[in-house]
Amino acid sequence: MDARDTMLVATIIGLAHSLDLKVVAEGVEYPSQKKVLEERNCDEIQGYLIARPTPTEQVLPFLRSNRPA
């Protein structure tokens, strides 16, 4: 991410938070992207860095096995 990208991300996150909205960043693929988003208090991230797409038939078993107690 260059300086302009970082400024744009910070602006979008700031605007959303000023409207009491949560921010979900999609398409996060690199640790450097995750770091920038965390430093700017992004609420949630998703993308290949976190998890690869899961085939449909594996979703329910995964959710059931990772359910909080």
C-alpha positions in Angstrom: 0.0 0.0 0.0 1.4 3.4 -0.9 0.8 6.6 1.1 -2.3 7.6 -1.0 -3.9 4.2 -0.4 -3.2 4.4 3.3 -4.7 7.9 3.5 -7.8 6.7 1.6 -8.2 3.7 4.0 -7.8 5.9 7.0 -10.4 8.3 5.6 -13.0 5.6 4.9 -12.5 4.0 8.3 -12.8 7.4 10.0 -15.9 8.3 8.1 -17.6 5.0 8.9 -16.7 5.2 12.6 -18.0 8.8 12.7 -21.4 7.4 11.5 -21.2 4.6 14.2 -20.7 2.0 11.5 -18.5 -1.1 11.7 -15.9 -1.5 9.0 -15.1 -4.8 7.3 -12.1 -4.8 5.0 -12.4 -7.5 2.3 -9.7 -9.0 0.1 -6.9 -8.7 2.7 -4.1 -10.9 1.3 -0.8 -9.6 2.9 0.4 -9.0 6.4 1.3 -5.4 5.5 -2.4 -4.8 4.6 -3.6 -6.3 7.9 -1.1 -4.1 9.8 -2.3 -0.9 8.2 -6.0 -1.8 8.8 -5.3 -2.7 12.5 -3.3 0.5 13.0 -6.4 2.4 11.8 -8.8 0.5 13.9 -10.6 -1.4 11.2 -13.2 -3.6 13.0 -13.0 -6.8 10.9 -10.9 -8.1 8.1 -11.4 -11.0 5.7 -9.5 -12.4 2.8 -7.0 -15.0 1.8 -4.7 -14.0 4.6 -7.3 -15.1 7.1 -8.8 -18.1 5.3 -9.2 -19.5 1.9 -12.7 -20.0 0.4 -14.4 -23.1 1.9 -16.4 -25.5 -0.3 -20.1 -25.5 0.6 -20.1 -29.0 2.0 -17.4 -28.1 4.5 -19.0 -25.0 5.9 -21.5 -26.5 8.3 -19.1 -29.0 9.8 -16.5 -26.3 10.3 -19.0 -24.0 12.0 -20.3 -26.8 14.2 -16.8 -27.8 15.3 -15.8 -24.2 16.0 -18.9 -23.2 17.9 -18.2 -21.4 21.2 -19.1 -23.3 24.3 
